[in-house]
Amino acid sequence: MASQTNSFDIVSKVNRPELENALNQARREIDNRFDFKGTGSRIESGEEGLTVFSSDEYHLKAMIEVMETRLTRRKVPLKALSWKATADGPKGTVKREAAVLEGIDADKAREITKLVKGLHKKMNVVVQKEQVRVSSKSKDLLQEAMKAVREHDFGIPLQFTNYR
């Protein structure tokens, strides 16, 4: 019987349709809520991220809270958004931008590699563009690695794919 190598990939992806659904639900709630009437509050989304506009800081924070509630209900991880500082927007409004984090950058990949290699020397870890592949002959070692990666906070949402 030939020895078989098992592997899995660690990726960081955001389910874009679920993100858009959550943003649409938040937009509808903001449009219908009495405390947001006449404030010019709105959410704009694009490929790289989203921008939240409102008339003042209080309404901006309330909008972000509504949006985070909707994201949580749709199972979109809040770690997937990287918020920037509040800035002045057009016509006396305030705005806040958020970038949608996808892919594992080189620093995070090195951190993941170091953690997994520290568990057991018989595991191979390879960084492939924006994902990390972990392979080993033992499925138990791979499950141990998955558990360790789940328990460690890397500041980005991580998923496991291609479990073979």
Secondary structure as GFF3:
##gff-version 3
##sequence-region A 1 164
A	DSSP	beta_strand	6	11	.	.	.	ID=ss1
A	DSSP	alpha_helix	16	32	.	.	.	ID=ss2
A	DSSP	three_ten_helix	34	36	.	.	.	ID=ss3
A	DSSP	beta_strand	42	45	.	.	.	ID=ss4
A	DSSP	beta_strand	49	54	.	.	.	ID=ss5
A	DSSP	alpha_helix	57	73	.	.	.	ID=ss6
A	DSSP	three_ten_helix	78	80	.	.	.	ID=ss7
A	DSSP	beta_strand	81	83	.	.	.	ID=ss8
A	DSSP	beta_strand	87	88	.	.	.	ID=ss9
A	DSSP	three_ten_helix	90	92	.	.	.	ID=ss10
A	DSSP	beta_strand	94	100	.	.	.	ID=ss11
A	DSSP	alpha_helix	106	119	.	.	.	ID=ss12
A	DSSP	beta_strand	124	128	.	.	.	ID=ss13
A	DSSP	beta_strand	131	136	.	.	.	ID=ss14
A	DSSP	alpha_helix	139	151	.	.	.	ID=ss15
A	DSSP	beta_strand	159	161	.	.	.	ID=ss16
###
